[in-house]
């Protein structure tokens, strides 16, 4: 399903609002991660406002697609997107990382049951997504042997490039390839940074697409800030029946705020009030394109 | 004398007592659990026959997942399946699951509150010739410390079968500790089993017991042999503590009150195991002198099960010595 020009503009506005919320949340929380959430805002927007089969008013809906956030530390973008999609109020975002908040520093289902998984420790999200995809295929098989297995729930796993250092990630990649989990899509936030520096200095991952291909996955590479490309990739994955799909999304860490972009030092810290003011000004004026700030 | 109400195996002290591996009871229980509930699934890490998951795989091929030698994946894939409504049993050797994949069990199963059942075979020193790398004697400690985890250590194959069927129904993460070698059958099909309930196996025929023994797993048989041998000389009461967590505190405290002295018997490190769980309870509610039978700050080695149990001081004679020194 191609995106109309109007839809692209609408989605970009939503992504911008999500980025504004991310800065607001981090400023209030005084701790947390900045670069990853900003970099993934466009992908989360496409997922929750275009691709996903879900109903924010009925989060327990059995037939919903499942979203597993593996690298839990980028949860500000998950929370902000869920709030803007209607799962809970945007106002609640300000409680991030506070005592008794539903929005824990890393996602925790005990506090926010609408989450599909709790996460934080890297490298285990894809395994859980693989388990969900296997269970879904199993149900189709048990229910109707002639089922095409194509009408089930789709499982989306959002993960980081840095967590591919974890051996468990590759255990999951092997298993998904073996079981031809066509209902599974992994999205890698290929932003090239991790806590200690640039991924290719810390633990080189290239040639990343060749690695996934060798493990029997269908690989799509996209510009992680191009709305049409992202939406197309998710659509294309639905048409791949023999393999799981990985979307390697090339993103710019800190995207949307020039000062933060491409700098690994923004991986794990929040903006201070001055930096937040500058960031919000940039986001609210769409990078200086409009004169008066919108709220 | 043996507690008649429990309908125990009256031939358990015979020379030719029936011996079955505890893991075999698990394999049978898993098939039964699969028949009871279509949501029960099994996942194994390349040890399908050894862990006795084979029978389930043969009966329900579509509900079995071969994970390969990847225990971390094993735990987290099961968590994902549980998120879709399945009741997954994951099977491997205890040393690798819950040994190697502890954090995955902690975070993706227990923290996530998913009812995954972890069956750890080849637990204890009696694994024998394979040697210390394959003898899990820390598994009770690392599982019982995790919130929400239920820990069961069946004493024989029949109890393992019942524990497996019960675990499938209880709605929480469960660790079931299994042993490799054939061990004496002490219970019967008619013996009641309930998760969280301790059982009095042996009571003195005449006098009030002078010492209370709390045993878990196959070593319960050694404790019962010791009690029988001392019958009429030093009277003891023997409890089977199959569920280590949640602990049957009421029964443990009652035994301490009745006897004033407690000995715990387990094929596990003394630190952090079942004895520690009992001590935590008694220190708080009713402190009494205690002795701990178990492995004392050592790793295992190759040998026959009997040689190893004797060497590490967990045999009948070691239990008798402990009783004498306390009474």
Interface residues (C-beta under 8 A of the other chain):
Chain A: X66 X68 X108 X109 X110 X116 X117 X118 X119 X120 X121 X123 X124 X127 X128 X129 X130 X131 X132 X133 X134 X135 X136 X138 X139 X141 X142 X167 X168 X171 X172 X174 X175
Chain B: X38 X41 X62 X63 X65 X67 X68 X70 X72 X73 X75 X76 X77 X78 X79 X80 X81 X82 X83 X84 X85 X86 X88 X103 X104 X107 X108 X111 X112 X113
